[in-house]
Amino acid sequence: MASIRNLKKEIAFLSSQVIGDSIDFVQAFNGKEQAAMAVIDDVVALHNNTVEKVNNPDGKDNPKIVKDYYRKLKKDYISGIDEAYKKIENLVE
């Protein structure tokens, strides 16, 4: 498994990408600022919750449990980011 430090950097990078894309959307399309800000709020909450979970893993004594924990955490985070991009996509239409 990669280090926790690198995992947090990847989480921060992906979160900042979605937030940046949401800000670009606000600048390009007027009239939908509230919806884009809601996406930003969701991503910030997802980011904070994920980092909190990274810092406090379950089953610290058992490496197999920890590995499964981080695998599920990554999967959940990526699905949350994917959902945020789908929301931005729906705003464009």
C-alpha positions as semicolon CSV with decimal commas, in nm:
position;residue;x (nm);y (nm);z (nm)
1;M;0,000;0,000;0,000
2;A;0,115;0,351;-0,074
3;S;0,188;0,574;0,219
4;I;-0,089;0,761;0,395
5;R;0,086;1,085;0,307
6;N;0,066;1,009;-0,067
7;L;-0,295;0,899;-0,034
8;K;-0,388;1,231;0,128
9;K;-0,205;1,418;-0,149
10;E;-0,401;1,226;-0,414
11;I;-0,728;1,300;-0,234
12;A;-0,641;1,670;-0,215
13;F;-0,546;1,676;-0,584
14;L;-0,868;1,512;-0,704
15;S;-1,081;1,732;-0,479
16;S;-0,909;2,046;-0,606
17;Q;-0,965;1,935;-0,966
18;V;-1,340;1,903;-0,914
19;I;-1,356;2,235;-0,730
20;G;-1,157;2,402;-1,008
21;D;-1,385;2,259;-1,274
22;S;-1,687;2,382;-1,079
23;I;-1,539;2,731;-1,060
24;D;-1,469;2,720;-1,434
25;F;-1,833;2,622;-1,488
26;V;-1,952;2,920;-1,282
27;Q;-1,738;3,155;-1,489
28;A;-1,856;3,007;-1,818
29;F;-2,228;2,971;-1,746
30;N;-2,411;3,245;-1,564
31;G;-2,728;3,168;-1,373
32;K;-2,631;2,833;-1,222
33;E;-2,395;2,954;-0,952
34;Q;-2,596;2,807;-0,663
35;A;-2,596;2,458;-0,814
36;A;-2,222;2,473;-0,881
37;M;-2,159;2,597;-0,527
38;A;-2,361;2,303;-0,396
39;V;-2,130;2,068;-0,585
40;I;-1,830;2,244;-0,432
41;D;-1,982;2,208;-0,085
42;D;-2,039;1,836;-0,145
43;V;-1,681;1,785;-0,262
44;V;-1,538;1,971;0,036
45;A;-1,747;1,757;0,272
46;L;-1,639;1,441;0,088
47;H;-1,274;1,550;0,109
48;N;-1,292;1,626;0,481
49;N;-1,471;1,301;0,564
50;T;-1,228;1,095;0,358
51;V;-0,920;1,254;0,515
52;E;-1,071;1,196;0,859
53;K;-1,122;0,829;0,772
54;V;-0,766;0,801;0,636
55;N;-0,631;0,931;0,965
56;N;-0,838;0,687;1,172
57;P;-0,836;0,340;1,010
58;D;-1,018;0,040;1,156
59;G;-0,826;-0,266;1,280
60;K;-0,482;-0,112;1,320
61;D;-0,344;-0,440;1,453
62;N;-0,448;-0,655;1,156
63;P;-0,284;-0,561;0,822
64;K;-0,549;-0,745;0,620
65;I;-0,830;-0,544;0,778
66;V;-0,639;-0,221;0,722
67;K;-0,575;-0,306;0,358
68;D;-0,943;-0,383;0,298
69;Y;-1,039;-0,065;0,483
70;Y;-0,824;0,155;0,258
71;R;-0,939;-0,030;-0,055
72;K;-1,303;0,040;0,032
73;L;-1,220;0,399;0,130
74;K;-1,056;0,465;-0,208
75;K;-1,347;0,308;-0,393
76;D;-1,601;0,519;-0,201
77;Y;-1,402;0,837;-0,258
78;I;-1,368;0,779;-0,632
79;S;-1,742;0,712;-0,660
80;G;-1,809;1,038;-0,475
81;I;-1,582;1,230;-0,713
82;D;-1,749;1,060;-1,010
83;E;-2,090;1,162;-0,875
84;A;-1,973;1,523;-0,841
85;Y;-1,859;1,525;-1,204
86;K;-2,196;1,384;-1,310
87;K;-2,368;1,670;-1,128
88;I;-2,149;1,922;-1,312
89;E;-2,224;1,743;-1,639
90;N;-2,599;1,769;-1,574
91;L;-2,564;2,142;-1,509
92;V;-2,416;2,194;-1,855
93;E;-2,718;2,038;-2,027
